[in-house]
Amino acid sequence: MKIKTWITQVVLGVLVLTIPGYAKEIKLLNVSYDPTRELYQAFNKEFAAYWKQKTGDTVVINQSHGGAGKQARAVIDGLEADVVTLALAYDIDAIAEKAKLFPKTWQSRLPNNSSPYTSTIVFLVRKGNPKQIKDWNDLIKPGVSIITPNPKTSGGARWNYLAAWAFALEQYKTQHPDQKDAEKSNEADAYAREFVGKIFKNVPVLDSGARGSTTTFVQREIGDVFLSWENEAFLAVKEFGADKFEIVIPSLSILAEPPVTVVDKVVDRRGTREVAQAYLEFLYTEKGQEIAAKHFYRPRLESVAKKYAEQFPKVKMITIDEVFGGWQKAQKRHFDDGGVFDQIYGIK
Amino acid sequence: MVKVYATLIVFGVVFLSGRAFPENEPAGSTETQINEIKSLEQRIIELEQQQKILARKWEIEQQAAADKAKTVPVVTANSKDGFSLKSADGDFSLRFRGLIQADTRSVSGSSGSLADDTFTLRRIRPIFEGTLWKDIDFKIVPDFGGGSSTLQDAYLDFKFLPEFKVRAGRFKSPFGIERLQSSSDTLFNELGLPSNLTPNYDIGAAIFGDLYGGKLGYTVGVLNGAADNASIDSDVDNNKEVAARLFANPWKGEDSLLGGLGVGFASTYGIKDGTSSSTYLPTYKTIGQADLFKYASGVVSDGTQERYSPQLYYSYGSFGVLAEYITSSRKVSKAAASEKLTNKAWQVAASYVLTGEDATYKSVVPRKPVNFAEGSYGAWEAVARFGKLDIDNDTFPTYASSTSYPESATNIGAGLNWYWNRNVKWSLDYDRTSFNKGSTKGDRKNEHAVIGRVQLTF
C-alpha cells in the first residue's frame, strides 16, 4: 500500500509538472478539392475568430487541396481528414463505402444535400475571344484547343464532361423535334458520345485538377478555351485581369453541388467532433454564405443570393439527377475504369 | 511580339532569297507576300503552342512523379542509421540495426569459474526498432552473445508530447549512468564496479520526457524490481519497485566550459521478498567477470531495497568524464537473523580523444574514417578509470564468508579505443582489481584483466 501511494504521488506530480504548460489548441484538417484554396483560407480565418469568441479555444484549420478524386483516395488511404469538402457527392460516397468512415446517409445530415454552395461550368477564353467560342458547338471545331482537367482525377472535369454530354443530348432533341423523348434514345446517346469525343480530341493536355488546368491556360498560355468552374473563371479574371480573359456563358450548363461532411471516425478518435460540426454549419450562416459569394460560389441562403445576384450570370442548368440518374450511375458508366471516358480518350 | 518576330523572319527569308527587290515582279505580289507572312505567323503560333504543350506535359509528368514519390516508401542504408524502411509520410518506419562484440580475454588472479584466457562473443544483437502511427516507437533486441539466447529490450514508447512519453515493456531500469549507456558506447569493454549495484533489464512501465528544451530529463517507472546486477524476466513476488531519475544539462548547447556538464540523481525503492529458490539477491562480478561477491546459502532478500545514485557526465572538447556514486541497501534474513545491509560503490572514468574529435556520452565519431591508402586512421581515444566497491561490514560472517568473498574491491584501469568509422571499433583495456579479504589466506589475489574487442555496430 505504501508503494502504491508513493507511485501515485510521483505519477501525479510529474503529470502536474508537465501537462499545464500545454495550451489547448484544436486542429482540424479540411480535405478539399482544387479551386477552394482561397475560399477556405478566408473562411477558416472567420471561423477561427468565431470559435475563439464562442468557446475561448483556438482552432487551427489545415487545408489539403487537389483533384477531388485524388483527395477522396487519399482519405480512403488514411489521410486523417476531420471534414471533407469535395467537388461532388460521388467522391464522398466512395469514402463512406470503401473506408466506412461515416454512414452512407451522410448527405442528409446537413441542409441542401450537404451542399452549402453551388457552382456551374463556364468557358474562360482569351480577351477578344479570338476563336469566337460562344457555346459547346464551337468546341468541336477543328483547331480549337480546349483545356480541361482529367475526369478520372478531377471533380470539376467530371462536371465539364457531363455538362457537354447534357448539351449534346439537348441539341439532339432540338434537331429531332418530332421524336418523343429524343434525348433518351440510343441515337441521342451515340450522338452525345461522338460529340464529347470530338471535344476531347481537342484537349492537348490533361491536368489532374482544376487549379492545374488554370495554370495551363492562364500562366502557360496554352489553349483557346478553358472549361472551368464558374468561381475559378471569375478568380482568373480578377487575379490576372479583365484585359486578358473573358468569361463565356454557354447556352446550357450543369448545377454543380460540392458537398461537405464530417468524417465521423476521425473526429471521434481525435475528439474534434464538436468543432468540426460547427465548422461545416458555419458555412450555412450568413457570414459563411457571404464568404462563399465573395469567392464566386453561388450561395444557398436567399438573402445572400439576392445580394449577390448581379454577380452571377443567369445560366440554364440541368442537374445530374435529372439527366444522368445521379452520381452513382454517372460515375459507373462514364468514369470508372473501362467506362465511356476511357473509351473516348483511348481512341483519341 | 510573335508578330514582330514572324515579320523579321519573313523579311529575312525574302531578303536572303533575293526577292526583296525583284526586277520583274508580277502584279498582285504584295498580296501574296502578305498572305505568306500571315501563313508564317500562324505557323509560328502553332509551333509555339506545341512547344508550350510539350513543356506543360513534361511539367505535369514531373509533378506526377513528385506526387508519386511522396507515397513511395523510402529505403535507406547508411552508416548512421543502418538499414531502414520508412513510409513516405514518415509515420511508419522499421530500422534493422545490429551489434557484434568479439572479445579476447586474459584474466589472472581471479577465483571465478570463467575460463581465464578465452575468445568469446560477448554480444550478438540484432536490433529491430521502428515507428508505428508516427507516435508509437518500438524496439526489440534479442542477444545471442556467450552462446545463450536472451531478450534484452522489448518495449513500446507512446510519444504523447516531448515532455510526456510512456514506455511499457522490458527495458533498462532508469538508474545507473554507466549502465544506461548503450553497450556499444561504453568507454571500457566491461562496466565498472559500481554497475554491480544497479538493476539491469526489468519489466514494467515508465513515464519520461525532456523539459526546458531538453535541459532536464526525467524518468519515473514502476517495475517488477530486478536485483543488483541482474535482469528479470518474471516477477519473484507481488511487490513492485519504483525507479526515478532526473538528469539535468543546464547549459546544454552553450559553447562554454559548462556546456557539456550533466548532473543527475537516481533512486529506486521497492520491497523484495525472496525465497530459498529465488533469493532476490545479487552476484557481483569483477571486471574479468569472475564472481566477486555472493551471499551465503540460506540468505534471502526480506523487505525493502533502496538505491541512491548521484551521477555526472562532463565533456569539454576531446575530454570527457563519467562519475557515479551508488548505495544499495536491502534487508536480508537468514533463519531468525535479519539485517539491513548497505553496499556502496563509486567510480570516475575519464577519456581523451587523441585525434581531436569531441568526447560524448555516446561513441566518438571519427572525423575521417580509416582509409590507409589516403593516410587517415580514424579516431583514437585513451581511457582510464578508478573505482571501488564496499560490501557492508555487517554482512560478514552471518550473511557471507569473508574467506570466500572480499569486503571491498578497488579497480584501476586504462585502455585505448580505436574508432575506424561510425561502425567499427577496436579496443584494448587493462584493469587491475585488488581486494580486501576474500581468501583463507587473507586478501584475494589481485585480478589482472586484459580484454580486447572488435565491435561492429550498425
HADDOCK unambig.tbl for C-alpha pairs under 7 A between the chains (distance, minus, plus):
assign (segid A and resid 7 and name CA) (segid B and resid 242 and name CA) 6.90 0.50 0.50
assign (segid A and resid 18 and name CA) (segid B and resid 163 and name CA) 6.28 0.50 0.50
assign (segid A and resid 18 and name CA) (segid B and resid 164 and name CA) 6.87 0.50 0.50
assign (segid A and resid 204 and name CA) (segid B and resid 53 and name CA) 6.91 0.50 0.50
assign (segid A and resid 205 and name CA) (segid B and resid 53 and name CA) 6.87 0.50 0.50
assign (segid A and resid 205 and name CA) (segid B and resid 57 and name CA) 6.48 0.50 0.50
assign (segid A and resid 207 and name CA) (segid B and resid 60 and name CA) 6.87 0.50 0.50
assign (segid A and resid 220 and name CA) (segid B and resid 52 and name CA) 6.96 0.50 0.50
assign (segid A and resid 222 and name CA) (segid B and resid 49 and name CA) 6.28 0.50 0.50
assign (segid A and resid 222 and name CA) (segid B and resid 52 and name CA) 6.57 0.50 0.50
assign (segid A and resid 222 and name CA) (segid B and resid 53 and name CA) 6.60 0.50 0.50
